[in-house]
C-alpha cells in the first residue's frame, strides 16, 4: 500500500500552524533559549499590588496555561517529527516493529509513530 505523503504533509503542516497559533495564545518562546522552547504566560497583572484572591487567580491561570502548553507542545513536536519522517522516507513505518502503519490510523493521527499492534508501546 502506497501512502500519499503529499496529502499527509499538507495535513501535518495545517495542524502545525493550528498548534503554533494555540501555543501563541497561552505561551511565548523563551528568549533565553537557543532552540524553540516555549513557556506558559500568565495574565498581565501587578500581583504585588493585588489582593490574595487576584494572586490565586493569576496562579491558577498560569498553571492551566502550563498544563495546556505541555499537551499542545507534545503534539506540535510530534507533527514536526512526522514532517521529518516524510522528508527522509520513513513516514508511515512503525517505530517499534518496522511494519507499515495502517492508513486509517494515519488518517486519525497523521503524526502516529506506531501501528495499531504497537499502539501501547
N, C-alpha and C positions, 0 to 999 in steps of 0.2 A: 504494500500500500504506500503510495507516494503522498507525502504531506505537502500541502500548498503553503510553503513558507512565506510567500508574499502576502497571502491573506492573514496569516498569523502575525507576521511582522507589523502589518497595519493595525491589527487588534491590540498588539502589545504596545505600540507607540501611542495609540489613543489612550490606553489605560495608564501609561506612564505620565502622559500630560494631565490626566484627571487626578492621579495620585499626587503629582507635583503641586497642582493647584490646591488640593486639600491640605497638603503639608504647609503651604504658604499661609493658609488661614490661621493655623494654630502654632506655627513654629517659624524659626528663622535659621539660616545657615550660620553656624558658629564662625565668626570672622577670624578667630584664632586657630582654626583647624586648616590643615593643608589639604584635606580631602573634603568631600561634601558631607559634613557632619551636621545634622540637624539638632536643634534644641528647642524644647517647648517654650512658649512665651505665655505670660500671664497678662492680665489687663493692665493698662497704664493707670496706676493709682498710687498716690502718695500714701503708702501703707504706714509710714511712720506717724502721719497725722491722723490716720483713720482709726475708728474705734475697733474693738475686738471683733465684732461681727463682720465688719468690712474686711479685716485681715483674714478671717476664716474663709470668707467668700473668695478672696483672691487666691488663697492657698488651695482651695477646692477646685477652682477653675484651672489653676496651673497643673494640679495633679491629674485632672481629667484630660487636659491637653497632652500631658506627658504620656498617659496611657494610650490615647488615640494615636499619638505620633509613633509610638513603638510599633503598633499594629500596621499603620499605613507605611512606615518606613520599611518594615519587613516585606510587605507586598511590593513596594517600589523597587527594592533591591532584587527581589525575585524576578521582576519584569526586566530589569536591566541585565540580569544574568541570562535570561531566556533570549534576549536580543543578541547577546554574545554567542550563545549556542547556535542561533540561526546563522550568524556570520562564519562560525568555524565548522559548520556542517554537522553538529551533534544534536541539533534540536529534535525533539521527539523521541529520543533514546533514553530509556530508563537508566537512571544513575546507579541503581542497585544491581539489576540483572542484565542490562545491556539490550533487552528486547525493546521493540517499538512500543511507544505509549499509544494507547487506544485513542482513536480520533475523537470519540465522544468525550473522553477525559480532557483532551486538549481544547475542545470546544468550550467545556465548562470552566477550565482553568488553563489558559494558554501558557502560563508560566510553570505548569506542572513539571516536576523533575522525575517522577516515578510512574510506572504503570499501575493499574488497579491492584495487581497481585502484591505489589510492594508499597502500597499506599501508606501503611502504618509504620514504615521504616524510615 
